[in-house]
C-alpha cells in the first residue's frame, strides 16, 4: 500500500454505507464531470448529489454496471496475461490527508510497482474503435489522473475489455502539471458543495434531470420578477426564432426529398440511407368506448405530474 494515506475498509460495508462514504468527497468517476468531460452527467448534477438535493440512481440494477462488476476479475486476469504484471484487489476507500475533498476507489494495485490499475468493460463500438487506434475516452484518463493525485503513484495502468472485440491496455504516466490543475478544479468544486453554492449550470440532460428533482413542484401563488434573467430570456428568444426558421428550412428539404421519392420506400446517397415507409398503429378511442360502455372509472387512471416550461411573448 502507499504510505501516508488513510485506508477505510470496504469489506464489511453495506452498499448504503459505501454510497454514504463516497458522498463525503470526490471520487475518480466524479472527476470528469467536474471538468465537463463526462457525457453522462454534469458538474451541476454532481453538485446536486453531493449536497443531498438529488439522490443518485442506484446503478446496481443497471446491466452494464453489473457486467462491469462481475467481469472485473476477468479483466484483471486479461491484464496480467497481456502484460505479465501481477495485480491485487483493493478493498479500501483511500483518502489523502492533503486532499480532504477527494477519495479513491481503486480497482487494483500493481505488485512491485508504484502504480495502480483501472479496469473498464464496454460494449461501445465507438470506444472499441478508439482503443484500436491507441486512444480512449477523456473520462477514463481523468479518472486515472484522479487516482494518481490521491495516491501519489508514479503511473496508472488502464485496461479496457471491449465485448466481442478484444482487451486493450494503456499506461498513463504521472503529469504533475495536469494533476495540479485537476486538484484545483476539484477543490473549487468541493467549495461549491460545502458552501451550498451551485456551479455554473449547463444544458445537459443530467442538469435538466437534476433541476426536475430539486424543484419538482411549482407554487401556484408564487410569481417572480425575472429582470435578473433578462440576458438569458433575450438569448432564449433569439435562439427560439433561429430554431423555428431552421425547422422550416429542414421541413422544406424533407418535403423536396419526399417529392422526389414518390412511392419509393427507400433511397440511398453515398453512406446515407433514407426511408419513407408506410406504417400503422392501433390507438384507443376513449370517446367511442365511453359512448358504448359508459365512463371509465377514475380508479383506472394513473396520475402523474410534471412542470412544463413555456415562454410567452406578448404581441408576438
C-alpha positions in Angstrom: 0.0 0.0 0.0 1.0 3.6 -0.5 2.3 5.4 2.6 0.8 8.4 4.5 -2.7 7.6 3.3 -5.9 6.7 5.1 -7.5 3.3 4.2 -11.2 2.8 5.0 -12.0 -0.9 4.7 -15.0 -1.7 2.5 -15.1 -5.5 3.3 -17.9 -5.3 5.8 -19.6 -2.2 4.4 -23.2 -2.4 3.2 -24.0 -0.9 -0.2 -25.7 2.0 1.5 -22.7 2.7 3.8 -20.4 2.5 0.8 -22.5 5.1 -1.1 -22.7 7.4 2.0 -18.9 7.3 2.4 -18.4 8.1 -1.3 -20.7 11.2 -1.0 -18.4 12.7 1.6 -15.8 13.6 -1.1 -15.0 13.5 -4.8 -14.2 10.1 -6.4 -12.4 9.1 -9.5 -15.6 8.6 -11.5 -16.7 12.2 -10.5 -13.6 13.9 -11.8 -14.6 14.1 -15.4 -18.0 15.6 -14.6 -16.3 18.5 -12.8 -14.2 19.2 -15.9 -17.2 18.8 -18.3 -15.7 15.6 -19.9 -18.4 13.2 -19.0 -21.3 13.0 -21.5 -23.5 11.1 -19.0 -23.5 13.7 -16.2 -22.6 17.3 -15.4 -20.9 19.3 -12.6 -24.4 20.7 -11.6 -25.9 17.2 -11.4 -22.9 16.0 -9.3 -23.2 19.1 -7.0 -26.9 18.2 -6.5 -25.9 14.7 -5.5 -23.1 15.7 -3.2 -25.3 18.3 -1.4 -28.1 15.8 -1.0 -30.5 17.7 -3.2 -30.7 14.8 -5.6 -30.3 11.1 -4.9 -28.2 9.4 -7.5 -29.7 6.5 -9.3 -29.0 3.1 -7.8 -26.9 1.6 -10.6 -26.8 -1.9 -9.0 -29.7 -3.0 -11.3 -28.0 -1.4 -14.4 -26.9 -4.3 -16.6 -23.8 -2.5 -17.9 -22.7 -1.8 -14.3 -23.5 -5.4 -13.3 -21.4 -6.8 -16.1 -18.5 -4.4 -15.3 -18.5 -5.6 -11.7 -18.9 -9.3 -12.5 -16.2 -9.2 -15.1 -13.7 -7.1 -13.2 -11.7 -10.1 -12.1 -11.7 -11.5 -15.6 -10.5 -8.2 -17.0 -7.7 -8.2 -14.3 -6.6 -11.6 -15.5 -6.5 -10.4 -19.1 -4.3 -7.5 -18.0 -1.9 -9.9 -16.3 -2.0 -12.2 -19.3 -1.2 -9.3 -21.7 1.5 -7.6 -19.6 2.9 -10.3 -17.2 2.2 -7.9 -14.3 0.6 -9.2 -11.2 -2.1 -7.2 -9.5 -4.0 -7.4 -6.3 -7.5 -6.2 -5.4 -8.0 -3.1 -3.2 -10.8 -3.4 -0.7 -10.5 0.1 0.7 -11.6 3.7 0.1 -8.3 5.6 0.1 -8.0 9.2 1.3 -5.1 11.6 1.3 -4.8 14.0 4.3 -3.5 16.7 2.0 -6.6 16.4 -0.3 -9.6 16.2 2.1 -12.0 16.8 -0.8 -11.0 13.6 -2.6 -11.0 9.8 -2.3 -10.1 6.9 -4.4 -11.8 3.6 -5.0 -9.0 1.8 -6.8 -9.6 -1.5 -8.7 -6.1 -2.9 -8.4 -2.6 -2.2 -7.2 0.2 -3.4 -9.4 2.6 -5.7 -7.5 6.2 -4.4 -7.3 5.4 -1.0 -8.8 4.3 2.4 -7.5 1.3 2.1 -9.7 -2.4 1.1 -9.9 -4.8 -0.3 -12.5 -8.2 0.9 -13.5 -10.4 -1.7 -15.3 -13.2 -0.9 -17.7 -15.7 -3.1 -19.6 -17.7 -1.7 -22.5 -19.9 -2.8 -25.4 -19.5 0.6 -27.1 -18.3 0.3 -30.7 -17.0 3.9 -30.6 -14.8 3.1 -27.6 -13.6 -0.1 -29.2 -12.5 1.9 -32.3 -10.8 4.4 -30.1 -8.9 1.7 -28.3 -7.9 0.1 -31.6 -6.4 3.4 -32.5 -4.5 3.7 -29.2 -7.0 6.1 -27.7 -9.7 6.1 -25.0 -12.4 8.4 -23.7 -11.2 11.5 -21.8 -13.3 10.4 -18.7 -11.1 7.3 -18.4 -7.9 9.4 -18.5 -9.3 11.9 -15.9 -10.3 9.1 -13.6 -6.7 7.7 -13.7 -5.3 11.2 -13.1 -7.5 11.5 -10.0 -6.1 8.2 -8.6 -2.6 9.5 -9.4 -3.4 12.6 -7.5 -4.8 10.9 -4.4 -2.2 8.1 -4.1 0.9 9.9 -5.3 1.7 6.9 -7.7 4.1 7.3 -10.5 1.8 5.9 -13.1 -1.6 4.2 -13.6 -2.5 1.4 -16.0 -5.8 1.3 -17.8 -7.3 -1.9 -19.0 -10.4 -1.9 -21.3 -12.3 -5.0 -22.2 -14.4 -4.3 -25.3 -17.0 -7.1 -25.6 -16.5 -9.2 -28.7 -13.6 -7.1 -29.9 -10.6 -7.5 -27.5 -8.7 -6.4 -24.5 -6.6 -3.2 -24.7 -4.2 -1.8 -22.1 -2.5 1.5 -21.7 -0.1 3.2 -19.3 -0.7 6.8 -18.1 2.4 8.5 -16.7 2.2 11.0 -13.9 2.0 14.6 -15.1 2.3 16.9 -12.1 1.1 20.0 -14.0 -2.2 18.2 -15.1 -2.7 16.8 -11.6 -2.2 20.2 -10.0 -4.8 21.6 -12.4 -7.2 18.8 -11.6 -6.7 19.3 -7.9 -7.5 23.0 -8.2 -10.7 22.2 -10.2 -11.9 19.6 -7.7 -11.0 21.9 -4.7 -13.1 24.7 -6.2 -16.0 22.3 -6.9 -15.9 21.0 -3.3 -16.0 24.5 -2.0 -19.2 24.9 -4.0 -20.5 21.8 -2.2 -19.5 22.9 1.3 -20.9 26.5 0.7 -24.0 25.1 -1.0 -23.3 27.3 -4.0 -24.2 25.8 -7.3 -21.6 25.6 -10.1 -22.5 27.1 -13.5 -25.4 25.3 -15.0 -25.5 23.9 -18.5 -28.0 22.4 -20.9 -27.1 18.8 -20.5 -29.8 16.2 -19.8 -28.2 15.5 -16.5 -28.6 19.1 -15.4 -32.2 19.1 -16.6 -32.9 16.0 -14.6 -31.3 17.4 -11.5 -33.4 20.6 -11.8 -36.6 18.5 -12.0 -35.5 16.6 -8.9 -34.6 19.7 -6.9 -37.7 21.7 -8.0 -40.4 19.0 -8.7 -43.5 21.2 -7.9 -44.5 24.8 -8.6 -46.1 27.1 -6.1 -49.4 28.2 -7.7 -49.4 31.6 -5.8 -45.7 32.4 -6.5 -44.6 34.9 -9.2 -41.2 36.4 -9.7 -39.7 39.4 -11.4 -37.2 37.9 -13.9 -35.3 41.1 -14.6 -32.1 39.3 -13.3 -32.6 36.8 -16.1 -33.1 39.4 -18.9 -30.0 38.3 -20.8 -31.0 34.6 -20.7 -34.5 35.4 -21.8 -33.4 37.6 -24.7 -30.9 34.9 -25.8 -33.6 32.3 -25.5 -36.0 34.3 -27.7 -33.3 34.8 -30.3 -32.4 31.1 -30.3 -36.1 30.1 -30.4 -36.5 32.2 -33.5 -33.5 30.7 -35.2 -34.7 27.2 -34.3 -38.1 27.9 -35.8 -36.5 29.2 -39.0 -34.2 26.2 -39.2 -37.1 23.8 -38.6 -39.0 25.3 -41.5 -35.9 25.0 -43.7 -35.4 21.4 -42.6 -39.1 20.6 -43.4 -38.7 22.2 -46.8 -35.7 20.0 -47.7 -37.5 17.0 -46.3 -40.5 17.6 -48.5 -38.3 18.0 -51.6 -36.8 14.6 -50.9 -40.2 13.1 -50.3 -41.5 14.6 -53.6 -38.5 13.1 -55.5 -39.0 9.7 -53.8 -42.7 9.5 -54.6 -43.9 5.9 -53.9 -40.4 4.6 -53.2 -39.9 3.2 -49.7 -36.1 3.7 -49.6 -33.4 5.7 -51.2 -29.6 5.9 -50.8 -26.9 8.6 -51.4 -23.4 7.7 -50.6 -23.4 6.4 -47.0 -26.8 7.9 -46.3 -30.0 5.8 -46.3 -33.4 7.5 -46.4 -36.7 5.6 -45.8 -40.3 6.7 -46.1 -42.2 3.7 -45.1 -45.9 3.1 -44.6 -46.7 2.1 -41.1 -49.8 1.6 -38.9 -50.7 1.5 -35.2 -53.7 1.0 -33.1 -54.9 3.7 -30.7 -57.6 3.6 -28.0 -60.7 5.7 -28.8 -61.8 6.8 -25.3 -64.8 8.7 -26.5 -66.2 5.8 -28.6 -65.6 3.4 -25.7 -67.4 5.5 -23.2 -70.3 6.1 -25.6 -70.8 2.4 -25.8 -69.7 1.1 -22.4 -70.0 4.1 -20.0 -67.5 6.3 -18.4 -64.2 4.8 -17.3 -63.8 4.9 -13.5 -61.1 7.1 -12.1 -59.5 4.1 -10.4 -58.2 3.0 -13.8 -56.3 6.2 -14.4 -52.7 6.8 -13.4 -51.9 10.3 -12.1 -48.6 11.9 -12.8 -47.3 15.4 -12.5 -44.8 17.4 -14.5 -43.6 21.0 -14.7 -43.9 22.5 -18.1 -41.5 25.3 -19.1 -43.1 27.8 -21.5 -42.1 31.3 -22.7 -44.9 33.5 -24.0 -44.1 36.8 -25.7 -47.0 39.2 -25.7 -47.9 40.7 -29.0 -45.8 38.1 -30.9 
